[in-house]
Amino acid sequence: MLDVKDLVISYGKAKALKGVSLSVGDGEIVALIGNNGAGKTTLLNAISGLLKPESGAIAFEDRPITHAHSETIVKRGIVQVPEGRQIFPNLTVRENIRMGAFVRKGDLSADLDRVFALFPRLKERLDQPGGTLSGGEQQMLALARGMMARPKLLMLDEPSLGLAPVLVDHIYDAILEIHKTGTPVLLVEQNAFLALNTANRAYVLETGRIVASGASTALLASAEVQKAYLGG
């Protein structure tokens, strides 16, 4: 579904991505792991149309989107749930959720039923300001907002960041449920063990370059990956 080829992006004179290539197939969960500053969020922002590459190409469903506007990319079906949740703290939970459907028209009731089935806690807090929710509830809200756009590809940037282990388990259970309904996922995580145990395939990004890729099971068994990311 998604094909990124030789992507180069700079911030001033510093190259953030140095010829990155990756793909996400229909029905896959693909993980992108790497340390802070490796370029993971930069890559997601380029796919979403928030950053324009110097060179390289991005295609989705065999159609180029390299220079497409971010709203066009959302309409095409790529939805990013950003790092840090970035909900609207002064809007209610209901309003935040409905913001996810800004490119859509028509009845939203079936979509609302779906997100409340995944996150029943949000249904109990519909009239609360988003900023009054706990960190875990805000991550649920960010995921629910993303699902309202009916993504063909869901991109998740550090969904476990700052959460207690029990909440991480709940969030990842929801991600797997979303995937089971047929939504491919591109998952960015610093928690390499969690990401590799969730994904089908994975890429390792270091200082703007892909240095390893393959089946998640193979990367889990790799001595280099274990030493660098898994504490082995």
C-alpha distance (Angstrom), angle and dihedral (degrees) to the residues before:
residue distance angle dihedral
M1 . . .
L2 3.80 . .
D3 3.80 123.2 .
V4 3.81 122.5 -179.4
K5 3.81 117.1 -174.6
D6 3.82 128.3 -168.1
L7 3.80 95.1 -33.0
V8 3.81 116.9 -169.6
I9 3.81 122.9 -172.6
S10 3.80 129.2 168.5
Y11 3.77 136.0 -169.0
G12 3.76 100.9 -150.0
K13 3.80 106.8 -52.9
A14 3.81 93.8 -18.9
K15 3.81 116.1 94.4
A16 3.81 110.5 -139.8
L17 3.82 95.6 179.4
K18 3.79 120.5 29.4
G19 3.78 107.6 -167.5
V20 3.80 101.0 -41.3
S21 3.81 119.7 -174.3
L22 3.80 127.7 -178.3
S23 3.78 141.5 143.4
V24 3.79 139.4 -151.4
G25 3.79 118.0 -155.6
D26 3.77 128.4 -152.2
G27 3.80 110.1 -78.7
E28 3.81 96.0 12.6
I29 3.77 135.2 126.7
V30 3.80 106.0 -149.0
A31 3.80 120.4 -173.0
L32 3.78 127.4 -151.7
I33 3.79 112.0 -161.5
G34 3.77 132.1 -178.9
N35 3.78 143.9 120.3
N36 3.80 126.6 -78.0
G37 3.80 110.3 -68.1
A38 3.80 94.5 23.2
G39 3.82 91.9 119.7
K40 3.80 101.2 -104.4
T41 3.81 97.5 131.7
T42 3.80 90.7 40.9
L43 3.79 88.8 58.1
L44 3.81 93.3 49.8
N45 3.80 91.0 47.5
A46 3.81 90.3 51.8
I47 3.81 91.5 51.0
S48 3.82 89.1 48.7
G49 3.80 92.1 52.0
L50 3.80 94.7 -113.4
L51 3.81 91.7 115.7
K52 3.80 126.9 36.9
P53 3.81 117.5 -140.8
E54 3.79 124.5 -130.3
S55 3.78 89.5 -138.1
G56 3.77 141.6 -11.3
A57 3.79 130.8 65.4
I58 3.79 140.5 -99.0
A59 3.79 122.7 -159.4
F60 3.80 130.4 -178.5
E61 3.79 121.1 -165.9
D62 3.82 87.6 -8.2
R63 3.81 93.1 -57.5
P64 3.82 123.5 110.8
I65 3.80 117.5 -111.6
T66 3.82 99.6 163.8
H67 3.81 93.8 118.1
A68 3.81 99.6 23.3
H69 3.80 121.1 128.1
S70 3.81 115.3 -103.6
E71 3.82 92.5 -116.3
T72 3.80 89.8 53.3
I73 3.80 90.1 51.4
V74 3.82 91.1 52.3
K75 3.80 89.5 50.0
R76 3.81 88.6 51.2
G77 3.81 88.3 57.3
I78 3.82 108.7 -97.5
V79 3.80 111.3 126.8
Q80 3.81 125.3 -179.0
V81 3.80 123.8 -156.7
P82 3.81 100.5 -157.9
E83 3.78 130.4 -135.9
G84 3.78 111.5 -94.1
R85 3.86 92.4 28.1
Q86 3.84 93.5 -104.4
I87 3.76 94.0 -150.7
F88 3.81 120.6 165.2
P89 3.83 101.8 -99.4
N90 3.80 96.5 -163.1
L91 3.81 94.7 48.9
T92 3.79 120.7 82.4
V93 3.77 122.3 -107.3
R94 3.81 88.1 -105.5
E95 3.81 92.0 52.8
N96 3.80 92.7 46.2
I97 3.79 91.5 52.2
R98 3.79 93.2 48.1
M99 3.81 90.3 50.5
G100 3.79 86.9 69.8
A101 3.80 89.6 66.1
F102 3.81 95.7 54.3
V103 3.83 92.8 121.4
R104 3.79 93.3 49.3
K105 3.78 136.3 81.2
G106 3.77 132.1 -158.1
D107 3.78 136.2 35.4
L108 3.81 115.7 -9.4
S109 3.81 97.8 -174.9
A110 3.83 96.1 104.6
D111 3.80 91.0 49.9
L112 3.79 91.7 48.1
D113 3.80 90.2 50.7
R114 3.80 88.9 52.3
V115 3.81 95.8 52.0
F116 3.81 92.2 44.2
A117 3.80 89.4 52.1
L118 3.81 87.9 54.5
F119 3.81 95.2 40.8
P120 3.82 111.1 23.3
R121 3.81 89.4 167.8
L122 3.80 89.5 69.4
K123 3.80 91.6 56.8
E124 3.81 88.2 58.4
R125 3.81 90.8 53.9
L126 3.81 102.4 41.8
D127 3.80 95.4 128.8
Q128 3.82 96.7 42.4
P129 3.81 119.7 102.9
G130 3.79 109.4 -103.9
G131 3.78 90.6 -124.6
T132 3.82 91.7 64.7
L133 3.81 93.0 61.9
S134 3.79 123.6 100.1
G135 3.79 119.4 -105.6
G136 3.80 91.8 -99.7
E137 3.79 92.3 48.5
Q138 3.81 90.2 49.4
Q139 3.81 89.6 53.7
M140 3.81 88.8 50.7
L141 3.81 88.0 50.3
A142 3.81 92.2 50.4
L143 3.81 90.5 51.0
A144 3.80 91.9 46.1
R145 3.81 90.5 50.6
G146 3.80 90.0 51.2
M147 3.79 92.7 50.1
M148 3.81 91.6 54.3
A149 3.82 88.6 71.8
R150 3.83 89.5 61.3
P151 3.81 93.3 -126.3
K152 3.76 122.8 -148.4
L153 3.82 86.2 -163.2
L154 3.80 122.9 22.9
M155 3.81 117.2 -157.0
L156 3.81 115.6 -162.6
D157 3.80 121.2 -165.7
E158 3.82 112.7 -158.3
P159 3.83 97.5 -34.9
S160 3.82 92.2 175.4
L161 3.82 95.9 50.5
G162 3.79 113.1 133.4
L163 3.80 96.1 -6.3
A164 3.80 129.3 129.8
P165 3.83 113.8 -110.8
V166 3.82 93.8 -107.2
L167 3.81 90.2 54.3
V168 3.80 91.6 45.9
D169 3.81 88.1 55.9
H170 3.80 90.4 51.1
I171 3.81 93.3 48.6
Y172 3.80 92.3 48.2
D173 3.80 91.8 47.5
A174 3.81 86.5 56.0
I175 3.82 91.8 48.1
L176 3.80 90.3 53.1
E177 3.82 90.5 48.2
I178 3.81 90.1 51.4
H179 3.80 89.5 49.7
K180 3.80 91.8 49.5
T181 3.80 89.5 60.6
G182 3.81 88.8 61.8
T183 3.81 103.8 -91.5
P184 3.82 114.2 136.2
V185 3.81 114.9 -138.6
L186 3.80 133.5 -149.5
L187 3.79 103.9 -161.2
V188 3.81 123.9 -163.4
E189 3.80 113.0 -165.7
Q190 3.77 139.8 160.7
N191 3.80 87.7 -160.7
A192 3.79 93.6 82.9
F193 3.80 95.5 179.5
L194 3.80 91.8 54.5
A195 3.81 93.1 44.6
L196 3.79 95.3 47.8
N197 3.78 92.0 47.9
T198 3.81 89.8 52.6
A199 3.81 103.4 41.0
N200 3.80 132.7 73.6
R201 3.79 92.8 -144.8
A202 3.78 135.3 7.8
Y203 3.79 144.7 -164.4
V204 3.79 126.7 -149.8
L205 3.81 114.2 -142.3
E206 3.81 120.5 -162.6
T207 3.82 123.4 176.9
G208 3.78 92.6 -25.4
R209 3.81 99.2 -43.5
I210 3.79 133.8 96.9
V211 3.81 103.7 -121.8
A212 3.81 99.5 173.2
S213 3.78 139.2 11.2
G214 3.76 140.2 167.9
A215 3.77 143.6 94.8
S216 3.79 112.6 -13.5
T217 3.80 91.3 -124.4
A218 3.81 90.2 56.3
L219 3.79 92.9 49.3
L220 3.81 91.1 48.0
A221 3.80 87.8 55.7
S222 3.81 94.1 45.9
A223 3.80 113.5 111.8
E224 3.81 91.1 -148.6
V225 3.80 93.6 52.3
Q226 3.79 91.5 44.1
K227 3.79 91.5 52.6
A228 3.80 96.1 44.5
Y229 3.81 101.9 37.7
L230 3.79 112.4 9.3
G231 3.78 102.3 48.1
G232 3.79 91.5 -115.2
